[in-house]
Amino acid sequence: MPRPRKGKRVCCLPDNNVFGQLNRANEARAIVIMKVEEYEAIRLIDHEGLMQEECAEKMGVARATVQKLYQDARKKIADSLVNGSILRIEGGDYQLYDDHERYYGGCGRHRRFGQNYPQENNGDNKKMKIVIPVEQPKMDGGVSPSFGRAAFFLVYDVEQKTEEFIKNTAAENRGGAGIAAAQLIVDTGAKVLIVPRLGENAAEVLKASGLIIKKSVSSSIEETIKAFVNNELMDLTSIHAGFHGHQ
């Protein structure tokens, strides 16, 4: 009995699927069809910079399959460039990621731009350890408007009602403060970060570790914690591109 066919795993369909020369009429020109899974191989290897082994793992296929998909796709791109053929991406044998897969393991643009896919929160908010960037090491202080340049991070155990203030050693970095601060947060073992805003580089580090990122709605630390416990905070979905000297 033959094994059932399994579609190649694809993060998402391309935003644009027809390509061709602008200085020639489209009539009577040959059309080259690139399968969606061939496009995915090109995207992962040439755009995302993955090795073939990593691409194969993402797509759920053997490395030899990825090699053939990649080679076939490159030939079709060359045909379009050299011969002026219309390149159209459609059809194939593929299976799209679901929302969870796309958010946590999908393509860079979904992770980078924080598209609004649900983040996992399988625990009770009243039993979680959270982190908040703060301006001063005191509970009646304020939430810092900056993540990477915050003076301190409050690590708060909601169940035990205990707090610890950690000095943000990344704040004085000339560059990459957001990434360095994100690693500090990951090392605390907290499950949730509550922050007014976040740069894309820091967001990538935090999301890769599985942290839930919530948007603060108050400058008060105590009000922010209360809102989290009452499940009133939304996921932070607007991730900015980052600034020189800020995150």
C-alpha positions in Angstrom: 0.0 0.0 0.0 1.6 3.4 -1.0 2.3 5.8 1.8 -0.1 8.8 1.9 1.3 12.0 0.4 2.4 14.7 2.8 2.4 18.3 1.7 5.6 20.3 2.1 5.2 22.7 5.0 5.0 26.4 3.9 4.7 29.4 6.2 2.5 31.5 4.0 1.6 32.3 0.5 3.6 35.1 -1.3 2.1 38.6 -1.2 3.0 38.9 -4.9 2.8 35.9 -7.3 3.3 37.2 -10.8 6.6 38.7 -12.1 7.9 39.8 -15.5 9.6 42.5 -17.6 8.0 45.9 -17.5 9.3 47.0 -20.9 7.5 44.4 -22.9 3.9 43.6 -23.5 2.7 40.4 -21.7 1.0 39.0 -24.7 2.4 35.9 -26.3 5.1 35.6 -23.7 5.8 32.2 -22.2 4.6 31.6 -18.6 6.8 29.7 -16.1 4.9 28.2 -13.2 6.8 28.1 -9.9 5.2 25.8 -7.3 4.5 27.3 -3.9 6.9 24.9 -2.2 9.6 25.9 -4.7 9.1 29.5 -3.7 9.3 28.5 0.0 12.7 26.8 -0.6 14.0 30.0 -2.3 12.6 32.2 0.5 14.1 30.1 3.3 17.5 29.7 1.8 18.1 32.9 -0.1 16.0 35.3 1.8 16.0 34.0 5.4 19.6 32.6 5.0 18.9 29.1 6.2 21.1 26.1 5.4 19.5 23.4 3.4 19.3 21.1 6.5 17.4 23.9 8.3 15.1 24.5 5.4 14.3 20.8 5.2 13.4 20.8 8.9 11.1 23.8 8.5 9.4 22.2 5.5 9.2 18.7 7.0 11.0 17.0 4.1 14.3 15.4 3.3 17.3 17.4 2.4 17.3 15.8 -1.1 13.8 17.1 -1.6 14.9 20.6 -0.6 17.8 20.4 -3.0 15.5 19.6 -5.9 13.0 22.2 -5.0 15.7 24.8 -4.8 17.4 23.8 -8.1 14.1 23.8 -9.9 13.1 27.2 -8.5 16.5 28.7 -9.5 16.1 27.4 -13.1 12.7 29.0 -13.3 14.0 32.4 -12.0 16.8 32.2 -14.5 14.4 31.5 -17.4 12.3 34.5 -16.4 15.4 36.8 -16.2 17.1 35.6 -19.3 14.2 34.8 -21.6 11.7 37.4 -20.3 9.2 34.7 -19.4 6.3 35.6 -17.0 7.0 33.9 -13.7 3.9 32.9 -11.8 3.8 31.3 -8.3 0.9 29.0 -7.8 -0.1 25.4 -7.2 2.0 22.5 -5.9 1.9 20.0 -3.1 2.1 22.0 0.2 0.4 22.6 3.5 0.3 26.0 5.2 1.3 26.6 8.8 -1.5 27.3 11.2 -1.5 30.6 13.1 0.5 29.2 16.1 3.2 27.6 13.9 3.5 30.8 11.8 4.0 33.0 14.9 6.5 30.8 16.7 8.4 29.1 13.9 7.3 30.9 10.8 9.0 33.4 8.5 11.0 36.3 9.6 8.5 38.9 8.6 5.8 37.5 10.9 8.2 37.4 13.9 9.7 40.8 13.0 6.6 42.8 12.6 4.6 41.2 15.4 1.5 40.1 13.5 -1.4 39.4 15.8 -1.3 35.7 16.3 -2.2 34.4 19.8 0.6 33.9 22.2 0.5 30.9 24.5 -0.6 31.4 28.1 -1.5 28.0 29.5 -0.9 29.2 33.1 -3.0 31.1 35.6 -2.0 34.8 35.6 -1.9 34.7 39.4 0.8 32.1 39.4 3.3 33.6 37.0 6.6 35.5 37.2 6.5 38.7 35.2 9.1 41.3 34.2 8.5 45.1 33.8 11.0 47.7 32.8 11.1 50.4 35.5 12.7 53.7 36.2 13.5 53.3 39.9 13.9 50.2 42.1 10.7 50.7 44.1 7.2 49.4 43.8 5.5 52.9 43.9 7.7 54.0 40.9 6.9 54.2 37.3 7.1 51.9 34.3 9.9 52.9 32.0 8.8 54.0 28.5 12.0 52.4 27.1 12.9 48.7 27.2 16.5 48.5 26.3 17.4 51.8 28.1 15.3 51.2 31.2 17.4 51.7 34.4 16.0 48.5 36.1 13.8 45.5 35.5 11.2 44.4 38.1 10.9 40.7 38.4 7.6 40.1 40.2 6.3 36.7 41.4 2.5 37.2 41.2 1.7 34.1 43.3 4.3 34.8 46.1 3.9 38.6 45.8 7.7 39.0 45.9 9.7 41.5 43.9 13.3 41.7 42.8 14.9 44.7 41.0 17.6 43.9 38.5 19.9 46.6 37.2 19.8 46.8 33.5 23.5 46.4 32.6 22.6 46.8 28.9 21.4 50.4 29.3 24.8 51.9 28.8 25.6 49.9 25.7 26.4 52.1 22.7 24.4 49.7 20.4 22.4 46.5 20.7 20.9 47.5 24.1 17.5 45.9 23.3 19.1 42.5 22.4 21.3 42.5 25.5 18.4 43.5 27.7 16.2 40.8 26.2 18.8 38.2 27.1 18.7 39.5 30.7 15.0 39.0 30.7 15.3 35.4 29.4 17.8 34.6 32.1 15.3 35.5 34.8 13.1 32.6 33.9 10.0 34.8 33.8 7.2 33.9 31.5 5.7 37.3 30.7 7.2 40.7 29.8 5.0 43.8 30.2 6.3 46.8 28.3 4.9 49.9 26.6 6.8 49.3 23.3 9.5 47.1 22.0 12.0 47.0 19.1 12.0 44.2 16.6 15.5 42.9 17.5 14.6 42.5 21.2 11.2 41.1 20.3 12.9 38.3 18.2 15.0 37.2 21.1 12.1 37.2 23.6 9.7 35.4 21.3 12.2 32.8 20.4 12.5 31.9 24.1 8.7 31.6 24.3 8.0 34.7 26.5 4.6 36.2 26.3 4.8 40.0 25.6 2.0 42.2 27.0 1.4 45.9 26.4 1.3 48.0 29.5 -1.5 50.5 29.8 -0.4 52.5 32.8 2.8 54.3 34.0 2.2 52.9 37.5 3.9 49.6 38.4 1.2 48.6 40.8 -1.6 49.4 38.3 0.2 47.4 35.7 0.5 44.4 37.9 -3.2 44.7 38.9 -4.2 44.8 35.2 -2.2 41.7 34.4 -3.6 39.7 37.3 -7.1 40.7 36.1 -6.3 39.6 32.6 -6.9 43.1 31.2 -3.7 43.5 29.2 -3.5 42.8 25.5 -0.6 41.2 23.6 1.9 43.7 22.3 1.5 43.4 18.5 3.0 46.7 17.3 6.7 46.1 17.2 8.8 49.1 16.0 11.9 48.9 13.9 14.2 50.1 16.6 16.1 53.3 16.9 19.8 54.2 17.1 20.5 54.3 20.8 17.1 53.1 21.8 15.0 49.9 21.9 
